[in-house]
Amino acid sequence: METREQYRSFYYETAGALPEVVLDPRRTALLIVDMQNEFVLRDFGEALEFKANGEWERWIPFHDRLDDIVIPNNVKLLKFFRDHEMAVTFGRIACLREDGEDRSPVQKSEGWNNMLMPVNGFAAQMIDELAPLENEIIVNKTTDSVTTGTNYLTLLRFMGIETVVVTGIVTDQCVASTVRGLADDGFKVICVEDCCAAGSMELHNAELKIMNSIYCEVMSADETIDTIKKYL
């Protein structure tokens, strides 16, 4: 597919045609990562910090991509999974204690990863457009990867899942670490390019190129839907 070729890396330059993506829709789950109020809204959370620190201008392209591309494509993909009664799951950064003492050391450290987001707070909730429905699984994490320090892998196995379609933010951190964790644990992974975003397109494209064909298959939302439709 076009997107897989676009992100073909050095390691696969001479590999010939990439193999067809084969999956069983009944054993395929959607995982939306960290599309939370804290990170996505323009008038709340990190956006207000960027504005207060005088660095909002450099974050506008990130938010434009979220609003114009990432959110609409996540909504489309989520609707497709729900319409076909396929498994929907969410991973989000959320601590169980108000003081955040249950957070991993990296989320207690100073800098970019220092996040205090209690599980019941507004900041931790998924954005309204992607709000979970009853019977959809939400996994809380205090790490980057949805697979580290959680029961997510166990839940997937209990449900008989073999393939996970991953979307969310940011591509080169929580999305990438989740993709690798899933792949290392034996799951087939599709990472949906136009359902993800990073701080810059340079980081986004570089991370997808690194992961493609090794840890996941990088596809667009439309390509992912078309692939699943072939096996319905």
Steps between C-alpha positions, in 0.01 A plus 500: 500500500607857435559598863706190574720582201526864607646391833724223369826524696863435418465146630232414245623692195601176325228275644275502195124511534376525857275209604124545510354592836279211613271524803184367659257784584361296790849491647591863428483786751529876469724675753480879530794640699502819710246703300421682824379847591839588648683458171241569230296804606622844397351680803608264777795307641825499308376758250457757778849422627644550151322834471616613845860405412492685169544189284147449369591594143720197450222268623232633266591254217459210745155619605402575141587142406296371795195705409516463122630145454551289811171552683277460189681181396483357851127573505462322164700197613323482836160510331605220264607277790181572692277448197656157444497408870877470517697547822576860602756585767660815636832567671540819699741664740328506839617447856280352771616728782436874505861563601631280217716282722400196293658651187809346344831680569509644148165671556623642829814643342537861393446586136274385219383177664411654838123444495260502794161390371272335760270242345175684574620844396395681182855495367515121493177447305500414131375788283126515443525389136670177611327440831481130591164329508382255761665159448810652336823440690700790648850424624665753733876531484770697677757409237538576130401156370149365548660156536739585785377476858141426394285194434436597137685206344316259726166652405578464131585134544186434701297655216682296237646805328780446247525837321496847656435818301681782683426874476566805715771727632782556499635285221861484614430442869188333641382368164841364403569336836155340492550368147833347598356345815218339305733373228751358747218314670391331179211716379465619143480880493370760258601859580267745329708787365227760460354417840827593677702815562832602653639836605636541149445325169872421494466294819173345382637387165832380641337282766256342257780424256699331777205286613347410165523133399704420812263571788185588308348571161455873446174570319248781460154490654340427162753225425437345840124501447536358148725222632257402773207509255667230291464255789156594631 
